[in-house]
Amino acid sequence: MAEATNRYPCLQINAPEWYRREDFMQYLQTALRQPCPGLGGATWHRGDRPSEFSDLFLWFSDGDGSDRGLMPEDIWKRIEAICDKEEFNDGLLWITNLALNYKRR
């Protein structure tokens, strides 16, 4: 019987500019398809070109995470800075590719 075991916070980061970078797209295309389970994040991304469905889900824990060392270093540093500013220490990161002007709720 399935049951809930844990509840974790989630921080959404909308970063369409990352999806326009060749090095980030290379990471998305290759690093997320590691042959060893547990390496890399989860995504609905398919194909060569990113879309609004190319969401990326990563685990983040006090500056470390599932994709530290896999994605471009400057992007990981930006993620760390955003998490620090938001006082987000531990949980799920949801990175989106939405070309919309979102207002913070």
N, CA, C and O atoms as CSV, one atom per row, in Angstrom:
chain,resi,resn,atom,element,x,y,z
A,1,MET,N,N,0.842,-1.175,0.000
A,1,MET,CA,C,0.000,0.000,0.000
A,1,MET,C,C,0.895,1.250,0.000
A,1,MET,O,O,1.775,1.386,0.851
A,2,ALA,N,N,0.675,2.127,-0.922
A,2,ALA,CA,C,1.450,3.370,-1.018
A,2,ALA,C,C,1.025,4.334,0.073
A,2,ALA,O,O,-0.156,4.438,0.407
A,3,GLU,N,N,1.996,5.033,0.621
A,3,GLU,CA,C,1.701,6.051,1.619
A,3,GLU,C,C,2.771,7.128,1.574
A,3,GLU,O,O,3.898,6.877,1.147
A,4,ALA,N,N,2.417,8.315,2.011
A,4,ALA,CA,C,3.370,9.419,2.069
A,4,ALA,C,C,4.419,9.120,3.132
A,4,ALA,O,O,4.090,8.660,4.226
A,5,THR,N,N,5.674,9.381,2.809
A,5,THR,CA,C,6.749,9.140,3.767
A,5,THR,C,C,7.462,10.416,4.185
A,5,THR,O,O,7.945,10.507,5.314
A,6,ASN,N,N,7.537,11.387,3.316
A,6,ASN,CA,C,8.214,12.654,3.623
A,6,ASN,C,C,7.566,13.787,2.860
A,6,ASN,O,O,6.922,13.581,1.831
A,7,ARG,N,N,7.745,14.978,3.378
A,7,ARG,CA,C,7.277,16.187,2.720
A,7,ARG,C,C,8.458,17.147,2.670
A,7,ARG,O,O,9.053,17.456,3.702
A,8,TYR,N,N,8.801,17.622,1.465
A,8,TYR,CA,C,9.959,18.498,1.289
A,8,TYR,C,C,9.525,19.814,0.656
A,8,TYR,O,O,8.573,19.839,-0.124
A,9,PRO,N,N,10.219,20.917,0.984
A,9,PRO,CA,C,9.935,22.185,0.317
A,9,PRO,C,C,10.440,22.167,-1.129
A,9,PRO,O,O,11.294,21.362,-1.501
A,10,CYS,N,N,9.891,23.071,-1.922
A,10,CYS,CA,C,10.277,23.197,-3.332
A,10,CYS,C,C,10.476,24.678,-3.649
A,10,CYS,O,O,9.670,25.522,-3.258
A,11,LEU,N,N,11.554,24.978,-4.358
A,11,LEU,CA,C,11.826,26.345,-4.816
A,11,LEU,C,C,11.865,26.337,-6.334
A,11,LEU,O,O,12.656,25.611,-6.937
A,12,GLN,N,N,11.010,27.146,-6.955
A,12,GLN,CA,C,10.984,27.251,-8.412
A,12,GLN,C,C,11.873,28.408,-8.840
A,12,GLN,O,O,11.770,29.516,-8.315
A,13,ILE,N,N,12.751,28.131,-9.806
A,13,ILE,CA,C,13.621,29.146,-10.403
A,13,ILE,C,C,13.317,29.175,-11.889
A,13,ILE,O,O,13.515,28.180,-12.587
A,14,ASN,N,N,12.837,30.307,-12.373
A,14,ASN,CA,C,12.588,30.443,-13.807
A,14,ASN,C,C,13.832,31.050,-14.444
A,14,ASN,O,O,14.196,32.186,-14.136
A,15,ALA,N,N,14.486,30.301,-15.330
A,15,ALA,CA,C,15.764,30.738,-15.905
A,15,ALA,C,C,15.842,30.429,-17.400
A,15,ALA,O,O,16.673,29.622,-17.815
A,16,PRO,N,N,14.992,31.056,-18.216
A,16,PRO,CA,C,15.039,30.770,-19.645
A,16,PRO,C,C,16.396,31.084,-20.283
A,16,PRO,O,O,16.753,30.494,-21.303
A,17,GLU,N,N,17.148,32.008,-19.684
A,17,GLU,CA,C,18.460,32.330,-20.244
A,17,GLU,C,C,19.418,31.148,-20.138
A,17,GLU,O,O,20.311,31.021,-20.975
A,18,TRP,N,N,19.268,30.292,-19.156
A,18,TRP,CA,C,20.129,29.103,-19.048
A,18,TRP,C,C,19.856,28.139,-20.191
A,18,TRP,O,O,20.776,27.500,-20.702
A,19,TYR,N,N,18.610,28.034,-20.588
A,19,TYR,CA,C,18.223,27.116,-21.664
A,19,TYR,C,C,18.706,27.595,-23.035
A,19,TYR,O,O,18.669,26.838,-24.005
A,20,ARG,N,N,19.156,28.839,-23.116
A,20,ARG,CA,C,19.720,29.355,-24.371
A,20,ARG,C,C,21.229,29.122,-24.458
A,20,ARG,O,O,21.844,29.406,-25.485
A,21,ARG,N,N,21.814,28.614,-23.398
A,21,ARG,CA,C,23.261,28.370,-23.367
A,21,ARG,C,C,23.585,26.966,-23.864
A,21,ARG,O,O,22.961,25.983,-23.465
A,22,GLU,N,N,24.568,26.903,-24.736
A,22,GLU,CA,C,24.973,25.615,-25.300
A,22,GLU,C,C,25.472,24.650,-24.234
A,22,GLU,O,O,25.158,23.461,-24.279
A,23,ASP,N,N,26.255,25.157,-23.264
A,23,ASP,CA,C,26.790,24.259,-22.229
A,23,ASP,C,C,25.698,23.721,-21.311
A,23,ASP,O,O,25.777,22.577,-20.865
A,24,PHE,N,N,24.679,24.531,-21.022
A,24,PHE,CA,C,23.564,24.042,-20.206
A,24,PHE,C,C,22.748,23.006,-20.974
A,24,PHE,O,O,22.322,22.001,-20.405
A,25,MET,N,N,22.533,23.251,-22.263
A,25,MET,CA,C,21.781,22.293,-23.070
A,25,MET,C,C,22.545,20.978,-23.222
A,25,MET,O,O,21.942,19.906,-23.244
A,26,GLN,N,N,23.867,21.062,-23.328
A,26,GLN,CA,C,24.665,19.837,-23.381
A,26,GLN,C,C,24.496,19.057,-22.074
A,26,GLN,O,O,24.335,17.837,-22.092
A,27,TYR,N,N,24.533,19.756,-20.958
A,27,TYR,CA,C,24.284,19.121,-19.656
A,27,TYR,C,C,22.901,18.476,-19.639
A,27,TYR,O,O,22.753,17.324,-19.231
A,28,LEU,N,N,21.898,19.214,-20.078
A,28,LEU,CA,C,20.528,18.698,-20.064
A,28,LEU,C,C,20.395,17.461,-20.949
A,28,LEU,O,O,19.700,16.510,-20.592
A,29,GLN,N,N,21.063,17.476,-22.104
A,29,GLN,CA,C,20.978,16.353,-23.042
A,29,GLN,C,C,21.747,15.119,-22.570
A,29,GLN,O,O,21.319,13.993,-22.827
A,30,THR,N,N,22.862,15.312,-21.892
A,30,THR,CA,C,23.726,14.171,-21.576
A,30,THR,C,C,23.784,13.823,-20.100
A,30,THR,O,O,23.636,12.654,-19.744
A,31,ALA,N,N,23.993,14.794,-19.236
A,31,ALA,CA,C,24.188,14.492,-17.821
A,31,ALA,C,C,22.948,13.891,-17.183
A,31,ALA,O,O,23.055,13.128,-16.223
A,32,LEU,N,N,21.786,14.220,-17.696
A,32,LEU,CA,C,20.563,13.692,-17.096
A,32,LEU,C,C,20.258,12.270,-17.534
A,32,LEU,O,O,19.310,11.653,-17.050
A,33,ARG,N,N,21.049,11.764,-18.435
A,33,ARG,CA,C,20.831,10.392,-18.894
A,33,ARG,C,C,21.990,9.497,-18.451
A,33,ARG,O,O,22.432,8.620,-19.193
A,34,GLN,N,N,22.468,9.730,-17.242
A,34,GLN,CA,C,23.550,8.922,-16.686
A,34,GLN,C,C,23.100,7.473,-16.553
A,34,GLN,O,O,21.950,7.209,-16.202
A,35,PRO,N,N,23.990,6.544,-16.827
A,35,PRO,CA,C,23.615,5.131,-16.714
A,35,PRO,C,C,23.437,4.663,-15.280
A,35,PRO,O,O,22.815,3.627,-15.043
A,36,CYS,N,N,23.965,5.399,-14.331
A,36,CYS,CA,C,23.873,5.006,-12.928
A,36,CYS,C,C,22.699,5.726,-12.271
A,36,CYS,O,O,22.669,6.956,-12.256
A,37,PRO,N,N,21.732,4.989,-11.728
A,37,PRO,CA,C,20.599,5.641,-11.059
A,37,PRO,C,C,21.077,6.542,-9.928
A,37,PRO,O,O,22.041,6.232,-9.228
A,38,GLY,N,N,20.388,7.653,-9.767
A,38,GLY,CA,C,20.729,8.574,-8.699
A,38,GLY,C,C,21.643,9.703,-9.111
A,38,GLY,O,O,21.857,10.630,-8.330
A,39,LEU,N,N,22.192,9.656,-10.318
A,39,LEU,CA,C,23.021,10.746,-10.794
A,39,LEU,C,C,22.196,11.613,-11.728
A,39,LEU,O,O,21.562,11.119,-12.661
A,40,GLY,N,N,22.213,12.881,-11.470
A,40,GLY,CA,C,21.481,13.800,-12.330
A,40,GLY,C,C,20.049,13.996,-11.870
A,40,GLY,O,O,19.513,13.224,-11.075
A,41,GLY,N,N,19.451,15.048,-12.391
A,41,GLY,CA,C,18.092,15.398,-12.021
A,41,GLY,C,C,17.077,14.686,-12.884
A,41,GLY,O,O,17.393,13.731,-13.593
A,42,ALA,N,N,15.857,15.168,-12.810
A,42,ALA,CA,C,14.758,14.615,-13.594
A,42,ALA,C,C,14.211,15.710,-14.496
A,42,ALA,O,O,14.178,16.879,-14.112
A,43,THR,N,N,13.784,15.333,-15.694
A,43,THR,CA,C,13.269,16.317,-16.639
A,43,THR,C,C,12.254,15.677,-17.575
A,43,THR,O,O,12.251,14.465,-17.791
A,44,TRP,N,N,11.397,16.524,-18.122
A,44,TRP,CA,C,10.491,16.104,-19.189
A,44,TRP,C,C,11.059,16.490,-20.547
A,44,TRP,O,O,10.441,16.224,-21.578
A,45,HIS,N,N,12.225,17.113,-20.555
A,45,HIS,CA,C,12.835,17.585,-21.800
A,45,HIS,C,C,13.049,16.429,-22.769
A,45,HIS,O,O,13.522,15.360,-22.385
A,46,ARG,N,N,12.697,16.657,-24.022
A,46,ARG,CA,C,12.934,15.692,-25.100
A,46,ARG,C,C,13.358,16.464,-26.338
A,46,ARG,O,O,12.916,17.590,-26.569
A,47,GLY,N,N,14.206,15.854,-27.115
A,47,GLY,CA,C,14.612,16.479,-28.364
A,47,GLY,C,C,15.770,17.428,-28.184
A,47,GLY,O,O,16.377,17.496,-27.116
A,48,ASP,N,N,16.072,18.161,-29.239
A,48,ASP,CA,C,17.218,19.057,-29.233
A,48,ASP,C,C,16.905,20.436,-28.673
A,48,ASP,O,O,17.732,21.031,-27.981
A,49,ARG,N,N,15.722,20.943,-28.967
A,49,ARG,CA,C,15.385,22.306,-28.591
A,49,ARG,C,C,14.577,22.332,-27.300
A,49,ARG,O,O,13.645,21.546,-27.126
A,50,PRO,N,N,14.939,23.236,-26.399
A,50,PRO,CA,C,14.169,23.334,-25.158
A,50,PRO,C,C,12.799,23.950,-25.412
A,50,PRO,O,O,12.611,24.722,-26.352
A,51,SER,N,N,11.867,23.599,-24.570
A,51,SER,CA,C,10.521,24.163,-24.654
A,51,SER,C,C,10.057,24.492,-23.242
A,51,SER,O,O,10.806,24.334,-22.278
A,52,GLU,N,N,8.822,24.947,-23.133
A,52,GLU,CA,C,8.279,25.241,-21.810
A,52,GLU,C,C,8.074,23.961,-20.996
A,52,GLU,O,O,7.762,24.023,-19.807
A,53,PHE,N,N,8.251,22.800,-21.638
A,53,PHE,CA,C,8.132,21.521,-20.948
A,53,PHE,C,C,9.497,20.935,-20.590
A,53,PHE,O,O,9.582,19.763,-20.223
A,54,SER,N,N,10.542,21.710,-20.688
A,54,SER,CA,C,11.893,21.239,-20.383
A,54,SER,C,C,12.252,21.463,-18.913
A,54,SER,O,O,13.418,21.669,-18.576
A,55,ASP,N,N,11.249,21.421,-18.049
A,55,ASP,CA,C,11.486,21.611,-16.623
A,55,ASP,C,C,12.547,20.645,-16.122
A,55,ASP,O,O,12.696,19.535,-16.632
A,56,LEU,N,N,13.271,21.089,-15.123
A,56,LEU,CA,C,14.340,20.302,-14.532
A,56,LEU,C,C,14.121,20.276,-13.026
A,56,LEU,O,O,13.868,21.314,-12.414
A,57,PHE,N,N,14.217,19.101,-12.434
A,57,PHE,CA,C,14.027,18.926,-10.997
A,57,PHE,C,C,15.308,18.377,-10.388
A,57,PHE,O,O,15.823,17.349,-10.828
A,58,LEU,N,N,15.822,19.071,-9.367
A,58,LEU,CA,C,17.079,18.707,-8.725
A,58,LEU,C,C,16.901,18.680,-7.220
A,58,LEU,O,O,16.020,19.346,-6.676
A,59,TRP,N,N,17.741,17.908,-6.553
A,59,TRP,CA,C,17.788,17.943,-5.096
A,59,TRP,C,C,18.869,18.930,-4.673
A,59,TRP,O,O,19.961,18.940,-5.241
A,60,PHE,N,N,18.568,19.761,-3.675
A,60,PHE,CA,C,19.506,20.749,-3.155
A,60,PHE,C,C,19.583,20.591,-1.649
A,60,PHE,O,O,18.558,20.464,-0.979
A,61,SER,N,N,20.798,20.598,-1.114
A,61,SER,CA,C,20.975,20.459,0.326
A,61,SER,C,C,22.212,21.235,0.773
A,61,SER,O,O,23.342,20.780,0.596
A,62,ASP,N,N,21.984,22.405,1.352
A,62,ASP,CA,C,23.063,23.239,1.892
A,62,ASP,C,C,24.230,23.431,0.935
A,62,ASP,O,O,25.383,23.248,1.324
A,63,GLY,N,N,23.950,23.794,-0.303
A,63,GLY,CA,C,24.982,24.077,-1.288
A,63,GLY,C,C,25.417,22.877,-2.090
A,63,GLY,O,O,26.120,23.021,-3.091
A,64,ASP,N,N,25.018,21.710,-1.675
A,64,ASP,CA,C,25.332,20.493,-2.413
A,64,ASP,C,C,24.057,20.055,-3.125
A,64,ASP,O,O,22.982,20.604,-2.883
A,65,GLY,N,N,24.182,19.081,-3.989
A,65,GLY,CA,C,22.972,18.620,-4.647
A,65,GLY,C,C,23.244,17.557,-5.672
A,65,GLY,O,O,24.390,17.198,-5.943
A,66,SER,N,N,22.164,17.059,-6.240
A,66,SER,CA,C,22.252,15.943,-7.181
A,66,SER,C,C,23.041,16.279,-8.434
A,66,SER,O,O,23.577,15.378,-9.079
A,67,ASP,N,N,23.127,17.555,-8.796
A,67,ASP,CA,C,23.759,17.925,-10.059
A,67,ASP,C,C,24.968,18.834,-9.897
A,67,ASP,O,O,25.483,19.372,-10.878
A,68,ARG,N,N,25.413,19.003,-8.679
A,68,ARG,CA,C,26.642,19.779,-8.463
A,68,ARG,C,C,27.785,19.023,-9.132
A,68,ARG,O,O,27.978,17.833,-8.888
A,69,GLY,N,N,28.532,19.716,-9.968
A,69,GLY,CA,C,29.626,19.085,-10.699
A,69,GLY,C,C,29.203,18.537,-12.048
A,69,GLY,O,O,30.058,18.181,-12.859
A,70,LEU,N,N,27.907,18.461,-12.307
A,70,LEU,CA,C,27.426,17.990,-13.609
A,70,LEU,C,C,27.056,19.159,-14.514
A,70,LEU,O,O,27.372,19.152,-15.704
A,71,MET,N,N,26.388,20.162,-13.953
A,71,MET,CA,C,25.969,21.320,-14.751
A,71,MET,C,C,27.078,22.370,-14.757
A,71,MET,O,O,28.010,22.284,-13.958
A,72,PRO,N,N,26.991,23.357,-15.645
A,72,PRO,CA,C,28.014,24.413,-15.667
A,72,PRO,C,C,28.180,25.049,-14.284
A,72,PRO,O,O,27.201,25.363,-13.607
A,73,GLU,N,N,29.428,25.230,-13.886
A,73,GLU,CA,C,29.749,25.694,-12.530
A,73,GLU,C,C,29.141,27.056,-12.207
A,73,GLU,O,O,28.660,27.269,-11.094
A,74,ASP,N,N,29.158,27.986,-13.177
A,74,ASP,CA,C,28.612,29.312,-12.896
A,74,ASP,C,C,27.103,29.265,-12.655
A,74,ASP,O,O,26.573,30.062,-11.881
A,75,ILE,N,N,26.418,28.347,-13.306
A,75,ILE,CA,C,24.981,28.201,-13.077
A,75,ILE,C,C,24.747,27.624,-11.681
A,75,ILE,O,O,23.846,28.068,-10.968
A,76,TRP,N,N,25.555,26.634,-11.290
A,76,TRP,CA,C,25.400,26.084,-9.937
A,76,TRP,C,C,25.657,27.170,-8.892
A,76,TRP,O,O,24.955,27.231,-7.883
A,77,LYS,N,N,26.648,28.021,-9.119
A,77,LYS,CA,C,26.929,29.116,-8.181
A,77,LYS,C,C,25.740,30.075,-8.102
A,77,LYS,O,O,25.410,30.576,-7.027
A,78,ARG,N,N,25.105,30.323,-9.239
A,78,ARG,CA,C,23.908,31.188,-9.254
A,78,ARG,C,C,22.773,30.535,-8.476
A,78,ARG,O,O,22.057,31.210,-7.736
A,79,ILE,N,N,22.608,29.231,-8.638
A,79,ILE,CA,C,21.594,28.493,-7.878
A,79,ILE,C,C,21.872,28.639,-6.380
A,79,ILE,O,O,20.957,28.888,-5.595
A,80,GLU,N,N,23.134,28.482,-5.993
A,80,GLU,CA,C,23.497,28.635,-4.581
A,80,GLU,C,C,23.146,30.037,-4.068
A,80,GLU,O,O,22.625,30.187,-2.962
A,81,ALA,N,N,23.434,31.053,-4.875
A,81,ALA,CA,C,23.146,32.440,-4.478
A,81,ALA,C,C,21.643,32.666,-4.332
A,81,ALA,O,O,21.199,33.315,-3.385
A,82,ILE,N,N,20.865,32.132,-5.267
A,82,ILE,CA,C,19.409,32.278,-5.194
A,82,ILE,C,C,18.879,31.567,-3.951
A,82,ILE,O,O,18.049,32.117,-3.226
A,83,CYS,N,N,19.351,30.360,-3.707
A,83,CYS,CA,C,18.907,29.606,-2.530
A,83,CYS,C,C,19.286,30.326,-1.243
A,83,CYS,O,O,18.502,30.358,-0.294
A,84,ASP,N,N,20.471,30.899,-1.206
A,84,ASP,CA,C,20.905,31.648,-0.026
A,84,ASP,C,C,20.000,32.851,0.205
A,84,ASP,O,O,19.554,33.095,1.326
A,85,LYS,N,N,19.730,33.601,-0.861
A,85,LYS,CA,C,18.863,34.777,-0.752
A,85,LYS,C,C,17.465,34.397,-0.279
A,85,LYS,O,O,16.847,35.122,0.501
A,86,GLU,N,N,16.977,33.267,-0.752
A,86,GLU,CA,C,15.626,32.816,-0.401
A,86,GLU,C,C,15.590,32.017,0.908
A,86,GLU,O,O,14.532,31.558,1.337
A,87,GLU,N,N,16.768,31.857,1.535
A,87,GLU,CA,C,16.893,31.057,2.751
A,87,GLU,C,C,16.337,29.644,2.543
A,87,GLU,O,O,15.638,29.089,3.390
A,88,PHE,N,N,16.678,29.099,1.391
A,88,PHE,CA,C,16.263,27.750,1.008
A,88,PHE,C,C,17.466,26.836,1.186
A,88,PHE,O,O,18.428,26.913,0.421
A,89,ASN,N,N,17.413,25.977,2.186
A,89,ASN,CA,C,18.565,25.157,2.526
A,89,ASN,C,C,18.471,23.719,2.051
A,89,ASN,O,O,19.491,23.083,1.785
A,90,ASP,N,N,17.269,23.211,1.945
A,90,ASP,CA,C,17.133,21.783,1.705
A,90,ASP,C,C,15.796,21.503,1.036
A,90,ASP,O,O,14.743,21.848,1.574
A,91,GLY,N,N,15.835,20.875,-0.141
A,91,GLY,CA,C,14.589,20.513,-0.797
A,91,GLY,C,C,14.751,20.382,-2.293
A,91,GLY,O,O,15.860,20.249,-2.811
A,92,LEU,N,N,13.639,20.423,-2.967
A,92,LEU,CA,C,13.581,20.232,-4.406
A,92,LEU,C,C,13.680,21.563,-5.134
A,92,LEU,O,O,12.971,22.512,-4.799
A,93,LEU,N,N,14.558,21.635,-6.128
A,93,LEU,CA,C,14.628,22.799,-7.021
A,93,LEU,C,C,13.888,22.453,-8.296
A,93,LEU,O,O,14.077,21.379,-8.867
A,94,TRP,N,N,13.052,23.364,-8.734
A,94,TRP,CA,C,12.272,23.201,-9.964
A,94,TRP,C,C,12.711,24.338,-10.889
A,94,TRP,O,O,12.340,25.493,-10.682
A,95,ILE,N,N,13.499,24.004,-11.905
A,95,ILE,CA,C,14.016,25.009,-12.832
A,95,ILE,C,C,13.154,24.991,-14.086
A,95,ILE,O,O,12.987,23.954,-14.728
A,96,THR,N,N,12.608,26.159,-14.423
A,96,THR,CA,C,11.686,26.251,-15.550
A,96,THR,C,C,12.246,27.117,-16.671
A,96,THR,O,O,13.165,27.912,-16.478
A,97,ASN,N,N,11.665,26.934,-17.835
A,97,ASN,CA,C,12.040,27.661,-19.045
A,97,ASN,C,C,10.812,28.405,-19.558
A,97,ASN,O,O,10.358,28.179,-20.680
A,98,LEU,N,N,10.292,29.280,-18.737
A,98,LEU,CA,C,9.086,30.016,-19.096
A,98,LEU,C,C,9.462,31.441,-19.505
A,98,LEU,O,O,10.078,32.176,-18.732
A,99,ALA,N,N,9.097,31.809,-20.692
A,99,ALA,CA,C,9.413,33.148,-21.195
A,99,ALA,C,C,8.308,34.117,-20.828
A,99,ALA,O,O,7.895,34.941,-21.644
A,100,LEU,N,N,7.838,34.018,-19.621
A,100,LEU,CA,C,6.767,34.884,-19.122
A,100,LEU,C,C,7.295,35.755,-18.002
A,100,LEU,O,O,8.233,35.376,-17.300
A,101,ASN,N,N,6.707,36.893,-17.836
A,101,ASN,CA,C,7.079,37.761,-16.717
A,101,ASN,C,C,6.217,37.368,-15.516
A,101,ASN,O,O,5.060,37.771,-15.398
A,102,TYR,N,N,6.806,36.581,-14.644
A,102,TYR,CA,C,6.078,36.109,-13.462
A,102,TYR,C,C,6.180,37.126,-12.346
A,102,TYR,O,O,7.240,37.706,-12.109
A,103,LYS,N,N,5.084,37.334,-11.674
A,103,LYS,CA,C,5.108,38.140,-10.474
A,103,LYS,C,C,5.138,37.186,-9.298
A,103,LYS,O,O,4.404,36.199,-9.245
A,104,ARG,N,N,5.993,37.507,-8.375
A,104,ARG,CA,C,6.146,36.660,-7.201
A,104,ARG,C,C,4.869,36.660,-6.375
A,104,ARG,O,O,4.260,37.704,-6.141
A,105,ARG,N,N,4.482,35.482,-5.943
A,105,ARG,CA,C,3.281,35.363,-5.102
A,105,ARG,C,C,3.599,35.610,-3.658
A,105,ARG,O,O,2.708,35.550,-2.810
